[in-house]
Amino acid sequence: MLAGVGLAATPGERTADTKAAALAAEATATYTKVSDWGTGFEGKWTVKNTGTTALNGWTINWTYPTGTKVTSAWDADVTNSGTTWTAKDKGWNANLAPGASVSFGFNGSGNGNPAECKLNGGSCDGGIPGDKPPSAPGTPTAGDITETGVKLTWTAATDDKGVKNYDVLRDGSKIATVTGLTYSDTGLKAGTDYAYTVQARDTADQTGPASGVRQVRTTGGGPGEPGDKVKMGYFTNWGVYQRNYHAKNLVTSGTAEKITHINYAFGNVQNGKCTIGDSFADYEKSYTADQSVDGVADTWDQPLRGNFNQLRKLKAKYPHIKILYSFGGWTWSGGFTEAMKNPAAFADSCHKLVEDPRWADVFDGIDLDWEYPNACGLTCDTSGPAVMKDMMQAFRTRFGNNNLVTAAITADGSDGGKIDKADYAGAAQYADWYNVMTYDFFGAWAAQGPTAPHSPLNSYSGIPQQGFNSDAAIQKLKAKGVAPKKLLLGIGFYGRGWTGVTQKEPGGTATGPAPGKYEPGIEDYKELKSRCPSNGTVAGTAYAHCGNQWWSYDTPATVGSKMSYAKKEGLGGSFVWELSGDTANGELITALSNGLK
């Protein structure tokens, strides 16, 4: 209440209120919801000195509805009393010269829509007593809607002192300030829903109420958009060497027509940051015309070559494909523990790398392949169960809702196993989906056997370890509260095998790993289909006994049956590790694609 309005105001109260009014007229506090993932959000307040003298110190008070709260904050001290929240400067950011501004941010739970804001006791809009804020503009209309853009038009707001400009908000977050009555929003995703509102600002920078909401759905979509099954394959940067597998192989095999997403593997995690995994393969290797996706050779001076440029060309040829940059993997997961000591900084480093201007258009998001949070893989992590949720929340906050954020996760469904070690359910709210690694359950690391399929769909009599099968993992994740549509079933495009085996059926003894083209105990499907043809099935996958070798792997028939399982369970789709293991005509990816129709 301003001084003089209350009948019993004392001289001291009048002095304080007059000072508050003066401060309010010289500074503004503007709120932005940076991102919103349904159950939580990232918010930001910006304080601006709109006066002609220095502003010494600032305090913002606002209210949140019951159920909404701040969970962590930076660059301000944030406290609350009930539903009223208070943010004070940190000292080092207290003083603002005329025209200067400062921001602080926070994460929270709930809807994140504030009300009743005050800055240093006065209006957050910097309003002058007696100066009314502007009216609401008309509900915007939408035109020129394409796969990536829309043009918005609205009728003017009114104000007693004049309207200065308009804030355009998409899904509750300000995306632009314009002086006219139109705005063209670009860079959107095809087949996606957006909600737009507009707010007017007067000459004192007061904002009025928001307009009505205009819902817009961009055109297009196709495979990979909401409602469709994900058909994703990992493409490895090292495949360009000994394997001689390149982006063009996705075209010649027919694979590009049948997948919706590619995970490019791998980037490294070092010293708390995401880093390039192999610069030569990633963006330096030069391609000749006959090797290139579009038949055009690289030149020595072009700014981007290598896999990144070939994938760019692939997306131009097949615009339905989305590409994610995957970090970690078995060998490079050791860096996650250090990186997660500062999740926000880790996520920011990855965002800067994925969105590097040289290749930002190539990638549509990030995949995090940590093997394994709060458990052991090649290295062990003891960060605690919450670390998975903390990681996914930090990455969703930094990458926002217009990028994909996914994770490859364990399929250990045993009691007390790796799924039980981390909060995968809590983290799922921030993930678009999980790639459940339903393979490598058994292999020749157990050199003497028993022989067992490395990717069993379900349990069977004699299985060496209970809970080590695809269905056990899926059911455990669902029981913990992970939505089935956020789970992708993993398919290995390779087999695992033993040598020194005399028994045809699983459960036999062995003397060690069978020979493989690239490493012992593992071989691509394209080699095994003729080298050691399948002569039986167990637990939904194939096995083969040839000479003294025993192998297990998926065939087009078993892939088809696994896709039937994925549809029956309501899963979001399937993914493969990794694409170079398929035949030249894409036998396995065809079975996967057909099985998910």
Beta strands, then each sheet from edge to edge (+ up, - down):
strand 1: 27-36
strand 2: 40-49
strand 3: 55-56
strand 4: 59-63
strand 5: 69-74
strand 6: 77-81
strand 7: 84-88
strand 8: 95-96
strand 9: 101-109
strand 10: 115-119
strand 11: 122-123
strand 12: 141-143
strand 13: 150-153
strand 14: 163-170
strand 15: 173-178
strand 16: 182-185
strand 17: 193-202
strand 18: 214-217
strand 19: 230-236
strand 20: 261-270
strand 21: 273-275
strand 22: 322-328
strand 23: 365-369
strand 24: 404-409
strand 25: 433-436
strand 26: 487-492
strand 27: 494-499
strand 28: 512-513
strand 29: 522-524
strand 30: 536-538
strand 31: 541-546
strand 32: 549-553
strand 33: 573-577
sheet 1: 1+ 2- 9+ 5-
sheet 2: 3+ 8-
sheet 3: 6+ 7- 4+ 10- 11+
sheet 4: 12+ 13- 16+
sheet 5: 15+ 14- 17+ 18-
sheet 6: 21+ 20- 19- 33- 26- 25- 24- 23- 22-
sheet 7: 28+ 27- 29+
sheet 8: 28+ 27- 32+ 31- 30+
end
